[in-house]
Amino acid sequence: MAFNYHRELQAWVVPLLLVGFFAYVMSHSFLSVFEATADAMFLCFAIDMETNDGTAEKPYFVDQELLTFVSQSNKLTEGQNHRSTRSFQDNEDGTELQPMV
């Protein structure tokens, strides 16, 4: 509205910077809430794994999809650790490409 009533205002940089700043503040606020939610979810997951053992007396309260995702990622991490600890005796200079699993 300021540009419509005052034609001498031709500074487009200030409104652009203001819009950019407020967009940054809003996105930062949203991602902060998302990060806090994800952290709380993983803390609850860790406490559930620590206090329960999956038996009928102490069942897991975590979602099955999250449990399978974490177990699969643990298997992949263990495979990568095993692959990285292998010696490079097969290859003299250690530059053999390993397939991504």
N, C-alpha and C positions, 0 to 999 in steps of 0.2 A: 504494500500500500504506500510505503514511503516513496517508492520509485514513481508511482502514478501521480502523486501530488507535488513532488519536488523533482522536476526534470533535471535539475543541476546535479543531482546525486547520480553519479555514474560509477561509483566504486562497487564492483561486483565481488571483490575479493573478501571483504568483511562478512557479508552474509554467507558466502561459501565457506569461509573458515568457521563461522558459528555453527552452521549445519554440520560440518565435518566433526567439530568438537562434540556437539550433542549426540551425534551418531556414535562416536567413539565411547562416550560415557554410557549410553544405553546398551551398547553391545558388551562393554566391559561388565556392566552390572548383571546382564543376563548370563554371561559366561561364568561370573563369580558364583551365582546361585546354582548353576549347573555343576560347577566344580565341587561345591559344598555338598550337593546332593549325591554326586558320584562317590565322594570320599566317605560320606555317611553310609552309603550302601555297601561299600567294600569293608568298612569297619564292622558293620553288622554281620557280613559274611564271615569275616575272620573270627569274630566272637562265636558265631554259630558253629564253625568248624572246631573251635577250641573246646567248647563246652559240650557239644553233642557228638555222638559217635555213629549215628545212623542206624542204631538198633531200634527195636520196637519200644524199648523203655525211654530211649533218648533219640528221637528221630530228628533229622535235619529239617529246619524250617526254611531253608533257602530254596529258591526256585530251581527246578531241575535243569532248566536251560542254562542258567548261570553256572550250576555245578558242573555240567558237562563241558561248558566252554572253558572253565578254569582247569579242569582235568586234562582237556585236550591241549591247552596252552602249556601246561606243565610237562606233558609228554613231548611236545615240540622243543621246549627249552632244554629238557634232559637230552634229547637227541642232538641238539646243537652243541651242548657242553661236551658230550661224548665225542662228537666229530672234531671239535676244536682241540681236544686233548690227545688225539691220535698223533703219532709221530709222522714226520714227513720222510720216512725212509724210502717210500715208494718213488718219490719224486725228489730229485737232487736239490733243486732250488726252491721247493715249496710253493710253486705257483700253480699248482693243479686247481682247476675250477671244480667246486663242489656243487652238486645239484641242490636247488632249494626245495625243501620238503614242506 
